[in-house]
Amino acid sequence: MRARVTVMLKEGVLDPQGEAIRHALGVLGFRGVEAVRQGKVIELDLAPGNARADAEAEVARMCEALLANTVIERWQVEFV
C-alpha cells in the first residue's frame, strides 16, 4: 500500500519560496500567475497486510510527529 502525503503551508503563512517562483515565472515571460504556494510531497510504501484504517491512523501519527510542522503546515493523505 502506498500513501502520498502532501504538505502545504497554512493560509496566511508567508511563502517566500512560492513568491520567488512567481517572480521567476514572470521574468521568464509567463503572465497571469498571481500567486504561487510551494509545498512538498512524500510517498510512503507501507508494509502489506495492514488494514486501511490502521494505515490511515499510522500515517496521521507520522505527519503529526515528523512529516509536517503542524504549527504552520497542513497535510493531506491519499492512498494510491
Secondary structure, DSSP 8 states (H G I E B T S, - for coil): -EEEEEEEE-TTS--HHHHHHHHHHHHTT---------EEEEEEE--TT--HHHHHHHHHHHIIIII--TTTEEEEEEE-
